[in-house]
């Protein structure tokens, strides 16, 4: 009969997200993983697999928690520009509050591991496609109401915005000031406005 687990898997996985987000995959030693998660090595291996499997599960968890919230809001939003502005401004506010300069776990993983790990690359690419499609659906609504320019198709604008958003999240790793990020956001939004 299997032993009853004396820990909450979701709580432990959230701790893993925070650890890998802070340290990256390569920067987190196995001892650090065990210490920060607060479970034994045997429980870790039995429940989550090895360090890499734990990292993959953490990346999926982050995607569901972070991206899922915004994509659900995007589907419900009727006003394109206010929603997009809220999304960008929230990211900039998070960067301003983040004293550790962690950036975005997904972007960090794309830089650290995606070039060498096909599974991580696939997760990162799936995330990009999901966000671009959510942006495109929202932008199309805005184009139909005249809120957004029709100089480019919705998917082209969506790709542009996704990469500006990702760049802002990546900039969090440096000492860039929030007002500089606001400038970048304003230029990006100016592209969307109809003539």
C-alpha positions in Angstrom: 0.0 0.0 0.0 1.5 3.4 -1.0 2.4 5.8 1.7 0.2 8.9 2.2 1.9 12.1 1.1 2.4 14.6 3.9 2.7 17.6 1.5 0.5 19.4 -1.0 1.8 18.8 -4.5 0.5 22.2 -5.8 2.2 24.1 -3.0 5.5 22.3 -3.6 5.2 22.9 -7.4 4.6 26.6 -6.7 7.8 26.6 -4.6 9.6 25.0 -7.5 8.3 27.7 -9.9 9.7 30.4 -7.6 13.0 28.6 -7.2 13.6 28.1 -11.0 12.2 31.5 -11.8 14.7 33.0 -9.4 17.7 30.8 -10.1 17.1 29.2 -13.5 17.5 25.5 -14.2 21.3 25.5 -14.1 21.6 27.9 -11.2 19.6 25.7 -8.8 21.5 22.9 -7.3 19.7 19.7 -6.4 20.4 20.4 -2.7 18.8 23.8 -3.1 15.8 22.2 -4.8 15.3 19.8 -1.9 15.8 22.6 0.7 13.5 25.1 -1.0 10.7 22.6 -1.7 10.8 21.3 1.9 10.5 17.6 0.9 12.9 14.7 0.9 14.8 13.6 -2.2 12.8 10.3 -2.3 9.5 12.2 -2.2 10.7 14.6 -4.8 11.7 11.8 -7.2 8.6 9.7 -6.4 6.2 12.6 -7.0 7.9 14.9 -9.6 10.7 12.8 -11.2 14.2 14.2 -11.5 15.2 17.9 -11.5 14.5 18.3 -15.2 11.0 16.8 -15.0 10.3 19.1 -12.1 11.5 22.1 -14.1 9.2 21.1 -17.0 6.2 20.7 -14.7 7.1 24.1 -13.1 7.2 25.8 -16.5 3.7 24.3 -17.4 2.4 25.5 -14.0 3.7 29.0 -14.6 2.2 29.1 -18.1 -1.2 28.0 -16.8 -1.1 30.5 -13.9 0.3 33.6 -15.7 -0.8 33.2 -19.3 -4.1 31.5 -18.6 -5.3 34.4 -16.5 -4.6 37.0 -19.2 -5.9 34.9 -22.0 -9.2 34.3 -20.2 -9.5 38.1 -19.6 -8.7 38.7 -23.3 -11.6 36.5 -24.4 -14.0 38.4 -22.2 -12.7 41.9 -23.0 -14.8 44.1 -25.3 -12.3 47.0 -25.5 -9.0 46.2 -27.1 -6.7 49.1 -26.2 -7.7 49.4 -22.5 -7.2 45.7 -22.0 -3.8 45.6 -23.8 -2.8 48.8 -21.9 -3.7 47.1 -18.6 -1.7 44.1 -19.5 1.4 46.1 -20.3 1.1 48.4 -17.4 0.7 45.5 -15.0 3.9 44.0 -16.3 5.7 47.3 -15.9 4.4 47.7 -12.3 5.5 44.1 -11.5 9.0 44.9 -12.9 9.2 48.0 -10.8 8.3 46.1 -7.6 10.6 43.1 -8.4 13.8 43.8 -6.4 15.3 40.5 -7.5 15.0 41.4 -11.2 13.6 37.9 -12.0 12.0 38.9 -15.3 9.6 36.4 -16.8 10.1 32.7 -16.1 9.0 31.8 -19.7 11.3 34.3 -21.3 14.1 33.3 -19.0 13.6 29.7 -19.9 13.6 30.6 -23.6 17.0 32.2 -23.2 18.6 29.6 -20.9 17.3 26.3 -22.2 15.2 26.5 -25.4 18.2 26.6 -27.7 19.4 23.2 -26.3 16.3 21.5 -25.0 13.6 20.7 -27.6 10.9 20.1 -25.0 11.5 23.5 -23.4 11.6 25.0 -26.8 8.2 23.5 -27.6 6.6 24.8 -24.4 8.0 28.3 -25.1 6.7 28.1 -28.7 3.3 26.9 -27.6 3.1 29.8 -25.1 4.0 32.2 -27.9 1.4 30.8 -30.3 -1.3 30.9 -27.6 -0.6 34.5 -26.6 -0.3 35.6 -30.2 -3.6 34.0 -31.1 -5.3 35.6 -28.0 -3.8 39.0 -29.0 -4.9 38.5 -32.6 -8.5 37.7 -31.6 -8.6 40.8 -29.5 -7.0 43.0 -32.1 -9.5 41.8 -34.7 -12.3 42.9 -32.5 -10.7 46.3 -32.2 -10.2 46.5 -36.0 -13.9 45.8 -36.5 -14.9 48.6 -34.2 -12.4 51.0 -35.6 -10.4 51.1 -32.4 -7.3 49.5 -34.1 -5.6 50.3 -37.4 -6.3 48.0 -40.3 -2.9 48.8 -42.0 -1.8 45.3 -41.0 -3.7 42.1 -40.3 -4.6 41.2 -36.7 -2.0 38.4 -36.5 0.9 40.7 -37.7 0.0 43.2 -35.0 -0.4 40.4 -32.5 3.1 39.1 -33.3 4.5 42.6 -32.9 2.8 43.2 -29.6 3.9 39.8 -28.2 7.5 40.5 -29.0 7.4 44.0 -27.5 5.7 42.5 -24.4 8.4 39.8 -24.2 11.2 42.4 -24.6 9.7 44.4 -21.8 9.7 41.3 -19.6 13.3 40.5 -20.6 14.3 44.1 -19.8 13.3 43.4 -16.2 16.6 41.4 -15.9 18.5 44.7 -16.3 18.4 48.0 -14.5 16.0 49.7 -16.9 13.6 52.2 -15.3 9.8 51.9 -15.5 9.5 55.2 -17.3 11.7 53.8 -20.1 9.4 50.8 -20.3 6.4 53.1 -20.4 8.1 54.9 -23.4 8.5 51.6 -25.2 4.8 50.7 -24.5 3.6 54.1 -25.8 5.5 53.8 -29.1 4.1 50.2 -29.5 0.6 51.4 -28.9 1.0 54.3 -31.3 1.5 51.8 -34.1 -2.0 50.3 -33.4 -3.9 53.5 -33.7 -5.9 54.2 -36.8 -4.9 57.2 -39.0 
